[in-house]
Amino acid sequence: MPYNLKEHIAECYRRAEDYGRLHYRASDSKERETLWFTRQHFLLLAKVLERKLSKLQAAAGRIDKKISGRRDKKLPGRKDKKLRSA
């Protein structure tokens, strides 16, 4: 099943929360450490993906502005003429 970036981010936060709960329930210190580091990695991944999403949205906004700006401008030396039907 394909995911979009927002769904990946949400999944990372869900998993981080799950690993946090497992961390608090674990009795072995080595297991607790592993679970804590896994939680931290999911949080880090979510932050990286959020930055990527933010950059993609900003780039999309710049492209939209360029495109809409071009639509408003007329090309120099070009006159609007009606096409003749053959």
MDAnalysis code that builds the backbone (N, CA, C; Angstrom):
import MDAnalysis as mda
import numpy as np

u = mda.Universe.empty(258, n_residues=86, atom_resindex=np.repeat(np.arange(86), 3), trajectory=True)
u.add_TopologyAttr("name", ["N", "CA", "C"] * 86)
u.add_TopologyAttr("resid", np.arange(1, 87))
u.add_TopologyAttr("resname", ["MET", "PRO", "TYR", "ASN", "LEU", "LYS", "GLU", "HIS", "ILE", "ALA", "GLU", "CYS", "TYR", "ARG", "ARG", "ALA", "GLU", "ASP", "TYR", "GLY", "ARG", "LEU", "HIS", "TYR", "ARG", "ALA", "SER", "ASP", "SER", "LYS", "GLU", "ARG", "GLU", "THR", "LEU", "TRP", "PHE", "THR", "ARG", "GLN", "HIS", "PHE", "LEU", "LEU", "LEU", "ALA", "LYS", "VAL", "LEU", "GLU", "ARG", "LYS", "LEU", "SER", "LYS", "LEU", "GLN", "ALA", "ALA", "ALA", "GLY", "ARG", "ILE", "ASP", "LYS", "LYS", "ILE", "SER", "GLY", "ARG", "ARG", "ASP", "LYS", "LYS", "LEU", "PRO", "GLY", "ARG", "LYS", "ASP", "LYS", "LYS", "LEU", "ARG", "SER", "ALA"])
u.atoms.positions = np.array([
    [0.846, -1.165, 0.000],
    [0.000, 0.000, 0.000],
    [0.902, 1.242, 0.000],
    [0.721, 2.137, -0.975],
    [1.565, 3.323, -1.037],
    [1.187, 4.332, 0.048],
    [2.182, 5.005, 0.587],
    [1.972, 6.016, 1.618],
    [2.416, 7.364, 1.075],
    [1.765, 8.404, 1.530],
    [2.300, 9.716, 1.222],
    [3.182, 10.142, 2.395],
    [3.868, 11.232, 2.236],
    [4.853, 11.653, 3.231],
    [4.209, 11.944, 4.592],
    [3.033, 12.542, 4.593],
    [2.344, 12.833, 5.859],
    [2.006, 11.544, 6.606],
    [1.632, 10.511, 5.875],
    [1.326, 9.228, 6.518],
    [2.587, 8.592, 7.089],
    [3.702, 8.727, 6.401],
    [4.977, 8.212, 6.924],
    [5.338, 8.917, 8.229],
    [5.147, 10.219, 8.258],
    [5.465, 10.994, 9.466],
    [4.582, 10.540, 10.629],
    [3.299, 10.408, 10.373],
    [2.372, 9.964, 11.423],
    [2.745, 8.567, 11.914],
    [3.120, 7.702, 10.992],
    [3.525, 6.333, 11.368],
    [4.778, 6.351, 12.244],
    [5.723, 7.217, 11.936],
    [6.939, 7.325, 12.764],
    [6.582, 7.753, 14.184],
    [5.686, 8.729, 14.318],
    [5.274, 9.163, 15.656],
    [4.518, 8.062, 16.399],
    [3.678, 7.326, 15.689],
    [2.956, 6.208, 16.337],
    [3.940, 5.162, 16.851],
    [4.898, 4.816, 16.010],
    [5.874, 3.801, 16.422],
    [6.746, 4.290, 17.565],
    [7.123, 5.558, 17.531],
    [7.912, 6.117, 18.634],
    [7.130, 6.020, 19.942],
    [5.848, 6.296, 19.875],
    [5.003, 6.188, 21.066],
    [4.933, 4.738, 21.551],
    [4.777, 3.808, 20.617],
    [4.735, 2.385, 20.977],
    [6.035, 1.941, 21.651],
    [7.159, 2.334, 21.057],
    [8.448, 1.948, 21.644],
    [8.666, 2.624, 22.992],
    [8.131, 3.820, 23.171],
    [8.219, 4.485, 24.470],
    [7.469, 3.704, 25.543],
    [6.277, 3.214, 25.184],
    [5.515, 2.401, 26.143],
    [6.245, 1.098, 26.464],
    [6.793, 0.459, 25.423],
    [7.545, -0.783, 25.643],
    [8.768, -0.534, 26.527],
    [9.402, 0.599, 26.320],
    [10.579, 0.962, 27.118],
    [10.238, 1.015, 28.606],
    [9.135, 1.654, 28.923],
    [8.761, 1.792, 30.334],
    [8.337, 0.473, 30.960],
    [7.851, -0.465, 30.146],
    [7.418, -1.766, 30.672],
    [8.549, -2.783, 30.765],
    [9.630, -2.555, 30.025],
    [10.727, -3.537, 29.990],
    [11.447, -3.578, 31.335],
    [11.868, -4.778, 31.696],
    [12.552, -4.929, 32.989],
    [14.072, -4.974, 32.818],
    [14.546, -5.501, 31.722],
    [15.980, -5.630, 31.466],
    [16.539, -4.285, 30.991],
    [17.638, -3.853, 31.577],
    [18.210, -2.542, 31.240],
    [18.695, -2.472, 29.786],
    [19.243, -3.574, 29.288],
    [19.709, -3.592, 27.898],
    [18.525, -3.465, 26.932],
    [17.451, -4.159, 27.244],
    [16.251, -4.076, 26.418],
    [15.656, -2.664, 26.470],
    [15.637, -2.081, 27.663],
    [15.130, -0.713, 27.820],
    [15.947, 0.264, 26.980],
    [17.257, 0.084, 27.005],
    [18.134, 0.963, 26.227],
    [17.859, 0.829, 24.723],
    [17.723, -0.402, 24.259],
    [17.444, -0.651, 22.840],
    [16.104, -0.027, 22.437],
    [15.087, -0.211, 23.258],
    [13.778, 0.345, 22.968],
    [13.801, 1.874, 22.968],
    [14.565, 2.441, 23.902],
    [14.660, 3.903, 23.971],
    [15.351, 4.469, 22.722],
    [16.455, 3.829, 22.312],
    [17.161, 4.298, 21.117],
    [16.306, 4.130, 19.866],
    [15.536, 3.059, 19.794],
    [14.640, 2.856, 18.643],
    [13.588, 3.950, 18.617],
    [13.054, 4.295, 19.789],
    [12.085, 5.391, 19.882],
    [12.706, 6.690, 19.385],
    [13.919, 6.963, 19.820],
    [14.610, 8.189, 19.410],
    [14.838, 8.221, 17.898],
    [15.162, 7.089, 17.325],
    [15.381, 7.026, 15.876],
    [14.078, 7.312, 15.113],
    [12.959, 6.801, 15.597],
    [11.688, 7.090, 14.938],
    [11.333, 8.568, 15.054],
    [11.621, 9.171, 16.195],
    [11.365, 10.603, 16.353],
    [12.255, 11.423, 15.414],
    [13.505, 11.028, 15.305],
    [14.432, 11.712, 14.406],
    [13.979, 11.577, 12.958],
    [13.576, 10.383, 12.579],
    [13.095, 10.159, 11.218],
    [11.864, 11.018, 10.933],
    [10.951, 11.120, 11.890],
    [9.766, 11.958, 11.706],
    [10.160, 13.410, 11.482],
    [11.117, 13.906, 12.238],
    [11.574, 15.299, 12.088],
    [12.214, 15.529, 10.723],
    [13.022, 14.574, 10.273],
    [13.674, 14.689, 8.958],
    [12.613, 14.713, 7.861],
    [11.627, 13.832, 7.967],
    [10.563, 13.791, 6.962],
    [9.716, 15.056, 6.987],
    [9.509, 15.640, 8.174],
    [8.770, 16.891, 8.269],
    [9.518, 18.018, 7.568],
    [10.845, 18.057, 7.744],
    [11.653, 19.073, 7.046],
    [11.576, 18.878, 5.541],
    [11.634, 17.625, 5.105],
    [11.546, 17.335, 3.677],
    [10.193, 17.772, 3.132],
    [9.134, 17.463, 3.849],
    [7.792, 17.854, 3.428],
    [7.689, 19.377, 3.350],
    [8.235, 20.061, 4.329],
    [8.198, 21.521, 4.347],
    [8.927, 22.101, 3.131],
    [10.077, 21.540, 2.805],
    [10.834, 22.009, 1.640],
    [10.074, 21.732, 0.346],
    [9.454, 20.569, 0.252],
    [8.683, 20.235, -0.944],
    [7.483, 21.173, -1.105],
    [6.819, 21.486, -0.001],
    [5.676, 22.385, -0.064],
    [6.105, 23.796, -0.440],
    [7.249, 24.230, 0.088],
    [7.758, 25.559, -0.258],
    [8.132, 25.618, -1.741],
    [8.763, 24.572, -2.238],
    [9.140, 24.522, -3.651],
    [7.899, 24.508, -4.531],
    [6.888, 23.769, -4.131],
    [5.639, 23.722, -4.897],
    [4.983, 25.096, -4.924],
    [5.047, 25.812, -3.822],
    [4.486, 27.161, -3.765],
    [5.207, 28.109, -4.700],
    [6.540, 27.992, -4.762],
    [7.322, 28.843, -5.672],
    [6.983, 28.525, -7.120],
    [6.827, 27.253, -7.431],
    [6.492, 26.856, -8.800],
    [5.109, 27.374, -9.175],
    [4.149, 27.259, -8.252],
    [2.795, 27.752, -8.512],
    [2.809, 29.258, -8.780],
    [3.610, 30.002, -8.022],
    [3.689, 31.450, -8.219],
    [4.288, 31.771, -9.580],
    [5.324, 31.025, -9.973],
    [5.942, 31.247, -11.277],
    [4.953, 30.974, -12.395],
    [4.230, 29.875, -12.286],
    [3.280, 29.496, -13.325],
    [2.154, 30.522, -13.419],
    [1.598, 30.921, -12.296],
    [0.498, 31.882, -12.339],
    [1.000, 33.235, -12.814],
    [2.228, 33.587, -12.497],
    [2.806, 34.843, -12.985],
    [2.989, 34.827, -14.490],
    [3.345, 33.698, -15.042],
    [3.538, 33.582, -16.485],
    [2.219, 33.651, -17.234],
    [1.176, 33.150, -16.653],
    [-0.131, 33.185, -17.309],
    [-0.618, 34.613, -17.473],
    [-0.277, 35.451, -16.519],
    [-0.737, 36.834, -16.532],
    [0.024, 37.691, -17.542],
    [1.228, 37.309, -17.872],
    [2.063, 38.096, -18.780],
    [1.795, 37.708, -20.219],
    [1.848, 38.702, -21.092],
    [1.762, 38.428, -22.522],
    [3.171, 38.443, -23.082],
    [3.406, 37.626, -24.049],
    [4.722, 37.576, -24.667],
    [4.931, 38.815, -25.515],
    [6.133, 39.413, -25.477],
    [6.386, 40.611, -26.273],
    [6.367, 40.278, -27.761],
    [5.818, 41.204, -28.552],
    [5.806, 41.028, -29.988],
    [4.741, 40.073, -30.490],
    [3.930, 39.593, -29.626],
    [2.900, 38.643, -30.031],
    [1.538, 39.287, -29.846],
    [0.788, 39.306, -30.896],
    [-0.558, 39.875, -30.826],
    [-1.561, 38.741, -30.856],
    [-2.616, 38.923, -30.132],
    [-3.669, 37.909, -30.139],
    [-4.450, 38.023, -31.440],
    [-4.500, 36.989, -32.213],
    [-5.220, 36.946, -33.475],
    [-6.199, 35.799, -33.417],
    [-7.302, 36.006, -34.067],
    [-8.261, 34.903, -34.158],
    [-7.773, 33.952, -35.223],
    [-7.919, 32.673, -34.960],
    [-7.531, 31.671, -35.939],
    [-8.607, 31.568, -37.002],
    [-8.160, 31.505, -38.228],
    [-9.118, 31.356, -39.326],
    [-9.426, 29.879, -39.498],
    [-10.667, 29.582, -39.718],
    [-11.020, 28.191, -39.987],
    [-10.787, 27.893, -41.453],
    [-10.299, 26.710, -41.738],
    [-9.930, 26.343, -43.101],
    [-11.088, 25.892, -43.921],
])
